[in-house]
Amino acid sequence: MTVLPTATAASHPDRADGLTRRDALRQGIALSGGALFASLGHHGVWAAGSDAPEKKEVRIGFIPLTDCASVVMASVLGFDEKYGVKIIPTKEASWPGVRDKLVNGELDLAHVLYGLVYGVHMGTAGPKKDMAVLMTLNRNGQAITLSRRLADAGARNVNELAKLMASDRREYTFAQTFPTGTHAMWLYYWLASAGIHPLRDSKVITVPPPQMVANMRVGNMDGFCVGEPWNHRAILDGIGVTAATTQDVWKDHPEKVLGATAEFVQKNPNTCRAVMAAILEASRWIDAGLQNKLRMAETIAARAYVNTSVDAINQRILGRYQNGLGRTWDDPDHMKFYDGGAVNFPYLSDGMWFLTQHKRWGLIKEHPDYLKIAREINRIDLYRQAATATQTPLPPSEMRSSKLMDGVVWDGKEPARYADSFTVRA
């Protein structure tokens, strides 16, 4: 994929050589890699006939996090119009707000936590509603932050934290972003790896991602798990340190997904396919090179999106990490949006993993039919069509195998046995 030339950027954030930023960015793409739009005509793909999107204007909710980038860039760069839809990114304040607006139809789709979609479908994250996962939006790139006060007391990793908690009888408080969501599961898995029972040995609270740093600043929690840029923001503000990245917990873990209600997908399959194709193209553009990533960081840092400084975003998207205590490293497993197409397939085993952890922590009481539920939720059929349209490679299997931080392999086989195998569980 051709890197967007810097000539399309202007000193004014909204204009470039008399054009709007969106038009200038489109021209930059057309000039540098004309194959993107040259064969489309003025209607784009699936813009007419029986394959036309049923709904032309689509409201996609997002939370101010770095990993909303593919949704935002699909709109900003005009990939949506290529497929006959208009994406309206809609900034939301919290994950419960995203859930409620998806369920009641105020939002059509959302950049959303994998485990939130499964929780709503199961009725463990609010009123039960049949849901759909259309694609994975990103892998990796979240982190677990401990307060600077804990780090100064010697707790800079999970084992040191366990020792400190064992010697200090006070109540420890940790924050996640949604009870059935990804951040809760990464935090719990990490704590349990050192023998800390997250629900018995500590207090767990739910805090919206953009409010994590402010709450740590006033002493409301000892640690939190959240997406970027809020972990790096805590370092820049001098109030927290990175104790672990989520790729330390599970290399190449799934993170946010494009979610919707099953009802919306049933009524609007062509619309969903068009949106997925646009986001796949935006994902490929983001991962295509340094200039694209930096342009993405500049775009999403704006008030309308993440509302933070560019320097809070632009290091970790390149894999340039620091922990806030003087250690720096280059992480090859940083946040990826496309990675040659490896990121976006909605593996059944990924969805099943969240169900195993919900069972582990007592969020569901009995073993469900793990595979059946994953097949109900993950719309692999639509994903295959969008991937074919964008020439995105497809994996050979609907399942994959991964080794997590404790050395235990998850491959989607024997999910009930896997869920019951943990020593630290509800």
C-alpha positions as CSV (number, residue, x, y, z in Angstrom):
1,M,0.0,0.0,0.0
2,T,1.4,3.4,-0.9
3,V,2.3,5.8,1.9
4,L,0.3,9.0,1.9
5,P,2.7,11.8,0.8
6,T,3.4,14.6,3.2
7,A,2.6,17.1,0.5
8,T,-1.1,16.6,1.3
9,A,-0.7,18.0,4.8
10,A,-0.9,21.8,5.3
11,S,0.0,24.0,8.2
12,H,-3.7,24.7,8.8
13,P,-5.3,21.6,10.3
14,D,-8.5,21.8,8.2
15,R,-7.3,23.1,4.8
16,A,-4.7,22.0,2.3
17,D,-4.1,24.1,-0.8
18,G,-7.6,25.5,-0.7
19,L,-9.2,22.0,-0.2
20,T,-10.8,20.5,2.8
21,R,-8.5,18.0,4.7
22,R,-10.7,15.1,3.6
23,D,-10.5,16.2,-0.1
24,A,-6.8,16.8,0.2
25,L,-6.2,13.4,1.8
26,R,-8.3,11.7,-1.0
27,Q,-6.2,13.5,-3.6
28,G,-3.1,12.3,-1.9
29,I,-4.2,8.8,-2.1
30,A,-5.3,9.1,-5.7
31,L,-2.0,10.7,-6.8
32,S,0.1,8.2,-4.9
33,G,-1.8,5.0,-5.3
34,G,-4.5,5.5,-7.9
35,A,-5.5,1.9,-8.0
36,L,-7.6,2.6,-4.9
37,F,-10.2,4.7,-6.6
38,A,-9.4,4.6,-10.3
39,S,-11.7,1.7,-11.2
40,L,-14.7,2.8,-9.1
41,G,-16.5,5.3,-11.2
42,H,-18.6,7.7,-9.2
43,H,-20.8,5.2,-7.4
44,G,-18.2,2.9,-5.9
45,V,-18.5,-0.8,-5.1
46,W,-21.9,-2.3,-4.3
47,A,-23.5,1.2,-4.8
48,A,-26.3,0.0,-7.0
49,G,-28.4,-3.1,-7.7
50,S,-29.2,-5.9,-5.3
51,D,-25.9,-5.5,-3.5
52,A,-26.5,-1.9,-2.7
53,P,-26.2,-0.9,1.0
54,E,-29.7,-0.8,2.5
55,K,-28.7,2.1,4.7
56,K,-26.4,4.8,3.2
57,E,-25.6,6.7,6.3
58,V,-24.2,4.7,9.2
59,R,-23.7,5.9,12.8
60,I,-20.7,4.0,14.4
61,G,-20.1,4.7,18.0
62,F,-16.6,4.8,19.4
63,I,-14.8,5.5,22.7
64,P,-11.8,7.9,22.7
65,L,-9.1,5.3,22.4
66,T,-6.2,4.8,19.9
67,D,-7.9,1.7,18.5
68,C,-10.9,3.6,17.2
69,A,-8.5,4.7,14.4
70,S,-9.7,2.4,11.6
71,V,-13.3,3.5,12.0
72,V,-12.3,7.2,12.0
73,M,-9.8,6.9,9.1
74,A,-12.4,5.0,7.0
75,S,-14.5,8.1,7.2
76,V,-11.8,10.8,7.0
77,L,-10.0,9.2,4.0
78,G,-13.2,8.5,2.1
79,F,-13.0,4.7,2.1
80,D,-16.6,4.6,3.1
81,E,-17.8,6.4,0.0
82,K,-15.9,3.9,-2.1
83,Y,-18.3,1.3,-0.9
84,G,-21.5,3.4,-1.2
85,V,-21.9,4.4,2.5
86,K,-21.2,7.3,4.7
87,I,-19.7,6.5,8.1
88,I,-20.5,9.0,10.9
89,P,-18.2,8.3,13.8
90,T,-20.1,9.1,17.0
91,K,-18.0,9.8,20.1
92,E,-19.4,8.1,23.3
93,A,-18.6,8.6,26.9
94,S,-18.6,5.1,28.3
95,W,-19.0,1.4,27.3
96,P,-22.4,1.1,29.0
97,G,-23.5,4.1,26.9
98,V,-22.3,2.3,23.7
99,R,-24.2,-0.8,24.8
100,D,-27.4,1.0,25.5
101,K,-27.3,2.9,22.2
102,L,-26.5,-0.2,20.2
103,V,-29.4,-2.1,21.8
104,N,-32.0,0.8,21.4
105,G,-30.9,1.6,17.8
106,E,-29.3,5.0,18.3
107,L,-26.1,3.5,17.0
108,D,-26.0,1.2,14.0
109,L,-22.6,-0.3,14.8
110,A,-19.8,0.3,17.2
111,H,-16.1,0.1,17.9
112,V,-16.7,-2.0,21.0
113,L,-15.2,-4.4,23.5
114,Y,-15.2,-8.1,22.4
115,G,-16.5,-9.3,25.7
116,L,-19.2,-6.6,25.9
117,V,-20.8,-8.0,22.7
118,Y,-20.7,-11.5,24.2
119,G,-22.0,-10.3,27.6
120,V,-25.0,-8.6,26.0
121,H,-25.8,-11.7,23.9
122,M,-25.6,-13.9,27.1
123,G,-27.6,-11.4,29.2
124,T,-24.6,-10.9,31.6
125,A,-23.9,-7.3,30.6
126,G,-27.3,-5.9,30.8
127,P,-30.6,-6.8,29.1
128,K,-30.2,-9.8,26.8
129,K,-30.1,-9.0,23.1
130,D,-28.9,-11.1,20.2
131,M,-25.6,-9.6,19.0
132,A,-23.1,-9.8,16.2
133,V,-19.3,-9.5,15.9
134,L,-18.5,-8.5,12.3
135,M,-14.7,-8.2,12.4
136,T,-11.8,-7.7,14.8
137,L,-10.5,-4.1,14.6
138,N,-7.1,-4.5,16.3
139,R,-4.8,-6.7,18.2
140,N,-2.7,-5.9,21.2
141,G,-1.8,-2.5,22.4
142,Q,-3.6,-2.2,25.8
143,A,-1.7,-2.1,29.1
144,I,-1.9,-2.4,32.9
145,T,-0.8,0.7,34.8
146,L,0.1,0.8,38.5
147,S,0.2,4.0,40.4
148,R,3.5,5.7,40.9
149,R,3.1,5.3,44.6
150,L,2.9,1.6,44.3
151,A,6.0,1.5,42.0
152,D,7.9,3.6,44.5
153,A,6.9,1.0,47.2
154,G,8.5,-1.7,45.0
155,A,5.5,-3.0,43.0
156,R,6.6,-2.7,39.4
157,N,5.2,-6.1,38.1
158,V,2.6,-8.6,39.2
159,N,4.9,-10.7,41.4
160,E,6.1,-7.6,43.3
161,L,2.5,-6.4,43.6
162,A,1.5,-9.8,45.1
163,K,4.2,-9.5,47.7
164,L,3.3,-5.9,48.6
165,M,-0.4,-6.8,48.9
166,A,0.4,-9.8,51.1
167,S,2.3,-7.6,53.5
168,D,-0.1,-4.7,53.4
169,R,-3.6,-5.4,54.8
170,R,-5.3,-2.4,53.3
171,E,-7.8,-2.7,50.5
172,Y,-6.4,-2.4,47.0
173,T,-8.6,-1.0,44.2
174,F,-8.2,-1.8,40.5
175,A,-10.2,-0.4,37.6
176,Q,-11.4,-1.9,34.4
177,T,-13.7,-0.5,31.8
178,F,-16.6,-2.9,31.6
179,P,-17.3,-6.0,33.7
180,T,-17.4,-8.5,30.8
181,G,-15.0,-6.6,28.6
182,T,-11.5,-7.2,27.4
183,H,-9.8,-5.0,30.0
184,A,-11.4,-6.7,32.9
185,M,-10.3,-10.1,31.5
186,W,-6.7,-9.0,30.9
187,L,-6.5,-7.5,34.4
188,Y,-8.0,-10.5,36.1
189,Y,-5.8,-13.0,34.1
190,W,-2.7,-10.9,35.0
191,L,-3.5,-10.7,38.7
192,A,-4.4,-14.3,39.0
193,S,-1.1,-15.4,37.4
194,A,0.5,-14.3,40.7
195,G,-2.1,-15.8,42.9
196,I,-4.1,-12.6,43.4
197,H,-7.9,-13.3,43.2
198,P,-9.2,-10.1,41.6
199,L,-12.7,-10.4,43.1
200,R,-11.7,-11.5,46.6
201,D,-8.3,-10.0,47.3
202,S,-9.1,-6.6,45.9
203,K,-11.9,-4.2,45.0
204,V,-12.6,-3.8,41.3
205,I,-14.4,-0.7,39.9
206,T,-15.5,0.2,36.5
207,V,-14.3,3.5,35.0
208,P,-14.6,4.9,31.5
209,P,-11.3,4.9,29.6
210,P,-10.9,8.7,29.3
211,Q,-11.4,9.1,33.0
212,M,-8.8,6.6,34.2
213,V,-5.9,9.0,34.5
214,A,-8.0,11.6,36.4
215,N,-9.2,9.0,38.8
216,M,-5.7,7.7,39.5
217,R,-4.5,11.2,40.0
218,V,-6.9,11.7,42.9
219,G,-6.1,8.3,44.4
220,N,-9.3,6.4,43.5
221,M,-7.4,3.3,42.3
222,D,-4.0,1.5,42.7
223,G,-4.0,0.3,39.1
224,F,-6.0,0.0,36.0
225,C,-6.2,-1.8,32.7
226,V,-7.3,0.3,29.7
227,G,-6.5,0.9,26.1
228,E,-4.0,3.5,24.8
229,P,-3.3,6.4,24.9
230,W,-4.4,6.5,28.6
231,N,-1.5,4.2,29.9
232,H,1.1,6.4,28.2
233,R,-0.8,9.5,29.3
234,A,-0.4,8.4,32.9
235,I,3.4,8.2,32.4
236,L,3.5,11.6,30.7
237,D,1.6,13.0,33.7
238,G,3.9,11.3,36.2
239,I,1.2,9.4,38.1
240,G,1.5,5.9,36.8
241,V,3.9,3.2,35.4
242,T,3.3,0.5,32.9
243,A,3.6,-2.8,34.7
244,A,2.6,-5.0,31.7
245,T,1.2,-4.7,28.2
246,T,-1.7,-6.9,27.3
247,Q,0.4,-8.5,24.6
248,D,2.5,-9.8,27.5
249,V,-0.7,-11.5,28.7
250,W,-1.6,-12.9,25.3
251,K,0.5,-12.2,22.3
252,D,-1.7,-11.2,19.3
253,H,-4.9,-11.1,21.4
254,P,-8.1,-9.8,19.9
255,E,-9.2,-6.5,21.2
256,K,-11.9,-4.2,19.9
257,V,-14.4,-5.5,17.3
258,L,-17.0,-4.0,15.0
259,G,-20.2,-4.9,16.8
260,A,-23.9,-4.6,16.1
261,T,-27.2,-6.2,17.1
262,A,-28.1,-9.3,15.2
263,E,-31.3,-7.5,14.1
264,F,-29.4,-4.7,12.4
265,V,-27.2,-7.2,10.6
266,Q,-30.2,-9.2,9.4
267,K,-31.9,-6.1,8.0
268,N,-28.8,-4.5,6.6
269,P,-26.3,-7.2,5.4
270,N,-25.1,-5.2,2.4
271,T,-24.5,-2.1,4.6
272,C,-22.5,-4.2,7.1
273,R,-20.4,-5.7,4.3
274,A,-19.7,-2.3,2.8
275,V,-18.7,-0.8,6.2
276,M,-16.4,-3.8,6.9
277,A,-14.7,-3.4,3.5
278,A,-14.1,0.3,4.1
279,I,-12.7,-0.4,7.6
280,L,-10.5,-3.2,6.1
281,E,-9.1,-0.7,3.6
282,A,-8.5,1.9,6.4
283,S,-6.8,-0.7,8.5
284,R,-4.5,-1.7,5.7
285,W,-3.7,2.0,5.1
286,I,-2.8,2.6,8.8
287,D,-0.4,-0.3,8.9
288,A,1.2,0.5,5.6
289,G,4.0,2.7,7.0
290,L,5.4,5.3,9.3
291,Q,3.9,8.3,7.6
292,N,0.4,6.8,7.7
293,K,0.6,6.0,11.4
294,L,1.8,9.5,12.2
295,R,-1.0,11.0,10.1
296,M,-3.4,8.7,11.9
297,A,-2.1,9.9,15.3
298,E,-2.4,13.5,14.3
299,T,-6.0,13.0,13.1
300,I,-7.4,11.0,16.0
301,A,-5.7,13.2,18.7
302,A,-8.1,16.0,17.7
303,R,-10.9,17.1,20.1
304,A,-13.6,15.3,18.0
305,Y,-11.9,12.0,18.6
306,V,-9.5,11.1,21.4
307,N,-8.8,14.6,22.6
308,T,-5.3,14.3,23.8
309,S,-1.8,15.4,22.7
310,V,-0.3,13.7,19.7
311,D,2.8,12.6,21.8
312,A,0.5,10.5,23.9
313,I,-0.4,8.4,20.8
314,N,2.4,8.4,18.3
315,Q,5.0,6.4,20.2
316,R,3.2,3.3,21.2
317,I,1.5,2.9,17.8
318,L,5.1,2.4,16.5
319,G,6.0,0.0,19.2
320,R,8.2,2.5,21.1
321,Y,7.5,1.8,24.8
322,Q,8.7,3.2,28.1
323,N,7.5,2.1,31.5
324,G,7.8,5.4,33.3
325,L,10.8,4.1,35.4
326,G,13.5,4.6,32.9
327,R,13.1,1.4,30.9
328,T,12.5,1.7,27.2
329,W,12.0,-1.0,24.6
330,D,10.8,-1.6,21.0
331,D,7.9,-4.0,21.0
332,P,7.3,-5.8,17.8
333,D,3.9,-6.9,19.1
334,H,2.5,-3.4,19.4
335,M,-1.1,-2.5,18.3
336,K,-1.8,-3.7,14.8
337,F,-4.9,-2.9,12.7
338,Y,-4.3,-5.1,9.7
339,D,-0.8,-6.8,9.7
340,G,-1.2,-8.3,6.2
341,G,-4.8,-9.2,7.0
342,A,-4.0,-11.4,10.0
343,V,-5.7,-9.1,12.5
344,N,-9.3,-8.9,11.3
345,F,-10.8,-12.4,11.0
346,P,-13.4,-13.0,13.7
347,Y,-12.1,-16.3,14.9
348,L,-14.6,-18.5,16.7
349,S,-11.9,-19.5,19.2
350,D,-11.4,-15.8,20.1
351,G,-15.0,-15.3,21.0
352,M,-15.1,-18.6,22.9
353,W,-12.2,-17.6,25.0
354,F,-14.1,-14.7,26.5
355,L,-16.9,-17.1,27.4
356,T,-14.4,-19.3,29.2
357,Q,-13.2,-16.4,31.3
358,H,-16.8,-15.2,32.0
359,K,-17.4,-18.8,33.4
360,R,-14.1,-18.7,35.2
361,W,-15.1,-15.5,37.1
362,G,-18.7,-16.5,37.8
363,L,-20.3,-14.1,35.3
364,I,-22.1,-17.1,33.8
365,K,-23.0,-20.0,36.2
366,E,-23.1,-23.0,33.9
367,H,-21.1,-24.0,30.9
368,P,-22.8,-22.8,27.7
369,D,-22.5,-24.4,24.3
370,Y,-19.3,-22.4,23.6
371,L,-19.0,-23.2,19.9
372,K,-22.7,-22.8,19.1
373,I,-22.7,-19.3,20.7
374,A,-19.6,-18.2,18.8
375,R,-21.1,-19.3,15.6
376,E,-24.3,-17.3,16.4
377,I,-22.3,-14.1,17.1
378,N,-19.3,-14.1,14.8
379,R,-20.5,-13.3,11.3
380,I,-17.7,-15.1,9.4
381,D,-20.0,-15.3,6.3
382,L,-20.1,-11.5,5.9
383,Y,-16.5,-11.1,6.8
384,R,-15.4,-13.5,4.0
385,Q,-17.3,-11.4,1.5
386,A,-15.8,-8.1,2.7
387,A,-12.3,-9.7,2.8
388,T,-12.7,-11.0,-0.8
389,A,-13.8,-7.5,-2.0
390,T,-10.7,-5.9,-0.4
391,Q,-8.3,-8.7,-1.4
392,T,-7.7,-9.4,2.3
393,P,-6.2,-12.8,2.9
394,L,-8.3,-15.4,4.8
395,P,-6.9,-17.9,7.3
396,P,-7.2,-21.6,6.7
397,S,-9.3,-22.2,9.8
398,E,-12.0,-20.6,11.9
399,M,-10.0,-21.4,15.0
400,R,-6.5,-20.5,16.1
401,S,-4.1,-21.5,18.8
402,S,-2.3,-19.2,21.3
403,K,-0.1,-19.6,24.3
404,L,-0.9,-17.1,27.1
405,M,1.5,-15.7,29.8
406,D,1.1,-18.8,32.1
407,G,2.1,-21.1,29.3
408,V,-1.4,-22.5,28.9
409,V,-2.4,-23.0,25.3
410,W,-5.9,-22.0,24.1
411,D,-7.0,-23.5,20.8
412,G,-10.8,-23.6,21.2
413,K,-10.9,-27.3,22.0
414,E,-12.5,-28.5,25.2
415,P,-13.6,-25.1,26.3
416,A,-15.4,-26.3,29.4
417,R,-12.3,-28.2,30.6
418,Y,-10.2,-25.1,29.9
419,A,-12.5,-22.9,31.9
420,D,-12.4,-25.2,34.9
421,S,-8.6,-25.7,34.7
422,F,-7.6,-22.5,36.5
423,T,-6.6,-22.7,40.2
424,V,-7.6,-19.1,40.8
425,R,-11.3,-18.7,39.8
426,A,-14.7,-17.9,41.2
